[in-house]
Amino acid sequence: MSDDLLERATRALREAGEPRDNELARTRARVMESVRVQKKRRARFFALAFPIAAVLVGTTAWAASTGRLAAIFKQEQPPVAVAPSPVAPVHSPT
């Protein structure tokens, strides 16, 4: 933002004058309500996310302790086809 634009905005704000008490009270009430709603959303998120995370951690620990976690992530390698090596014919001495 340029200094000129900032100066004009500041001047316009000063010329607007002081807000009335009821405007201040309504603005404060709106701000406080938005803060309350945000806190409520955050609390609801953690109330839902924490049990899901606990189940995920618990089942992962259980699977690791029983050896099932390694079985899940074990990559099975496809069998490698081995071509038979050529066998030299056996010559009998005559």
C-alpha positions as CSV (number, residue, x, y, z in Angstrom):
1,M,0.0,0.0,0.0
2,S,1.5,3.4,-0.9
3,D,2.0,6.1,1.6
4,D,-0.4,8.4,-0.3
5,L,-3.2,5.9,-0.1
6,L,-2.5,5.3,3.6
7,E,-2.6,9.1,4.3
8,R,-5.9,9.5,2.4
9,A,-7.5,6.6,4.3
10,T,-6.3,7.9,7.6
11,R,-7.6,11.4,6.8
12,A,-11.0,10.0,5.8
13,L,-11.2,8.0,9.0
14,R,-10.5,11.1,11.1
15,E,-13.0,13.2,9.2
16,A,-15.7,10.5,9.8
17,G,-15.7,11.5,13.4
18,E,-16.2,9.5,16.5
19,P,-18.7,6.7,16.4
20,R,-21.7,6.8,18.8
21,D,-21.8,4.6,21.9
22,N,-24.5,2.3,20.5
23,E,-22.5,1.7,17.3
24,L,-19.5,0.8,19.5
25,A,-21.6,-1.5,21.6
26,R,-23.0,-3.3,18.5
27,T,-19.6,-3.7,17.0
28,R,-18.2,-5.1,20.2
29,A,-21.1,-7.5,20.5
30,R,-20.5,-8.7,16.9
31,V,-16.8,-9.2,17.5
32,M,-17.4,-11.1,20.8
33,E,-20.1,-13.3,19.1
34,S,-17.7,-14.2,16.3
35,V,-15.0,-15.1,18.9
36,R,-17.5,-17.3,20.8
37,V,-18.6,-19.1,17.6
38,Q,-15.0,-19.7,16.6
39,K,-14.2,-21.2,20.1
40,K,-17.3,-23.4,19.8
41,R,-16.2,-24.6,16.4
42,R,-12.7,-25.4,17.7
43,A,-14.1,-27.3,20.7
44,R,-16.4,-29.3,18.4
45,F,-13.5,-30.1,16.1
46,F,-11.3,-31.4,18.9
47,A,-14.2,-33.3,20.4
48,L,-14.6,-35.1,17.1
49,A,-11.0,-35.4,16.0
50,F,-9.4,-36.5,19.3
51,P,-11.4,-39.8,19.6
52,I,-10.7,-40.6,16.0
53,A,-7.0,-40.0,16.4
54,A,-7.0,-42.1,19.6
55,V,-8.6,-45.0,17.8
56,L,-6.1,-44.7,15.0
57,V,-3.1,-44.7,17.4
58,G,-4.5,-47.5,19.4
59,T,-5.2,-49.8,16.5
60,T,-1.8,-49.1,15.0
61,A,-0.1,-49.9,18.3
62,W,-2.1,-53.1,18.6
63,A,-1.3,-54.2,15.0
64,A,2.4,-53.4,15.6
65,S,2.5,-55.5,18.8
66,T,0.8,-58.5,17.2
67,G,2.9,-58.4,14.1
68,R,-0.1,-57.7,11.8
69,L,1.3,-54.2,10.9
70,A,4.4,-55.7,9.3
71,A,2.2,-58.2,7.4
72,I,0.1,-55.4,6.0
73,F,3.1,-53.5,4.7
74,K,5.1,-56.5,3.6
75,Q,5.6,-56.3,-0.1
76,E,5.3,-59.7,-1.8
77,Q,7.8,-60.0,-4.6
78,P,6.6,-61.8,-7.7
79,P,8.4,-65.1,-8.2
80,V,11.3,-64.8,-10.5
81,A,11.3,-67.3,-13.4
82,V,14.7,-68.8,-13.7
83,A,15.6,-70.2,-17.1
84,P,17.3,-73.6,-16.9
85,S,21.0,-73.4,-17.6
86,P,22.1,-75.2,-20.7
87,V,23.7,-78.5,-19.9
88,A,26.7,-79.6,-22.0
89,P,26.4,-83.1,-23.5
90,V,28.5,-85.6,-21.8
91,H,30.9,-87.4,-24.3
92,S,32.0,-90.8,-23.3
93,P,35.5,-91.8,-24.4
94,T,35.6,-94.6,-26.9
